[in-house]
Amino acid sequence: MSVVREFCGHGVGEQIHEQGFQVLHYDEPSVADEVLVPGLTFTIEPMLNFGKAEVKTLPDQWTVVTKDHSLSAQWEHTLLVTKDGVEVLTLRPEEEGKIPC
């Protein structure tokens, strides 16, 4: 299995894709750790492949597929940092109580 590195989570503010705050879905020692403070809103949206991590974007400039044609999954949740922890803002009813925070 592999994690796609071309895409990452991001800050959410006045615009949906805020600049300057990225959430990597893999460990990268050269990137400094971020401090999570109450009020910070961001997404996590990993893309996991059964094969290699390399992907390509199709001509529609939206669809992304694995270069080795392996299976892949991607999902997204938006999180809000609170003074007591974190709140998942995008939980569907069937996910309630299943995602620890």
C-alpha positions in Angstrom: 0.0 0.0 0.0 1.1 3.6 -0.5 0.0 7.2 0.2 -0.3 9.6 -2.6 1.9 12.7 -1.9 0.6 15.0 -4.6 -2.6 15.8 -2.5 -2.9 16.9 1.1 -5.3 18.3 3.6 -5.6 22.1 3.8 -6.8 24.9 6.0 -10.4 26.1 5.7 -11.1 29.8 6.3 -12.6 32.5 4.2 -11.9 30.3 1.2 -12.2 26.5 1.1 -8.5 25.9 0.2 -6.6 28.3 2.5 -3.0 28.9 1.6 -0.2 28.3 4.1 -1.6 25.3 6.0 -1.2 21.9 4.6 -1.9 18.5 6.3 0.4 15.9 4.9 -0.8 12.3 5.1 2.7 10.9 5.5 5.7 11.7 7.7 8.0 14.3 6.2 10.9 15.1 8.6 11.8 18.3 6.7 8.4 19.8 7.3 8.0 21.5 10.7 5.1 20.4 13.0 2.1 22.7 13.1 0.5 23.9 16.3 -3.2 23.2 16.5 -5.0 26.1 18.2 -8.7 26.4 19.0 -10.6 27.8 16.1 -8.3 26.2 13.5 -10.4 24.4 10.8 -8.8 22.1 8.3 -9.3 19.0 6.2 -7.8 15.6 6.2 -8.2 13.8 2.9 -5.8 11.0 2.3 -5.6 9.0 -1.0 -4.4 5.5 -0.3 -3.4 3.0 -3.1 -3.0 -0.7 -3.0 -0.1 -0.3 -5.4 2.5 2.4 -5.9 1.9 6.0 -4.9 2.2 7.6 -8.4 -1.0 9.0 -9.9 -2.0 10.9 -13.0 -4.8 13.4 -13.7 -7.0 12.6 -16.7 -7.8 15.1 -19.5 -10.9 16.3 -17.7 -8.5 17.9 -15.2 -10.5 16.4 -12.3 -10.3 12.6 -12.3 -7.1 11.2 -10.7 -6.1 7.5 -11.3 -3.1 5.4 -10.2 -0.4 5.0 -12.8 -0.1 1.3 -12.1 -4.0 0.9 -12.3 -4.1 -0.3 -8.7 -7.2 0.2 -6.6 -7.3 3.5 -4.6 -9.5 5.1 -2.0 -9.9 8.8 -1.0 -12.1 10.5 1.5 -12.3 13.8 3.3 -13.4 15.1 6.7 -13.3 18.7 8.0 -12.1 19.2 11.5 -12.4 22.1 14.0 -9.9 22.4 16.8 -11.7 23.3 20.1 -10.4 24.0 23.6 -11.3 20.4 24.5 -10.0 18.6 21.5 -11.4 18.3 18.0 -14.8 18.2 16.4 -15.4 16.4 13.1 -17.7 18.8 11.2 -18.5 16.5 8.3 -19.7 13.3 10.0 -22.6 11.6 8.3 -25.3 10.1 10.6 -24.0 6.6 10.0 -20.5 7.6 11.2 -21.6 9.0 14.6 -19.6 7.5 17.4 -17.3 5.6 15.1 -14.5 8.2 14.7 -12.6 8.8 17.9 -11.6 12.4 18.6 
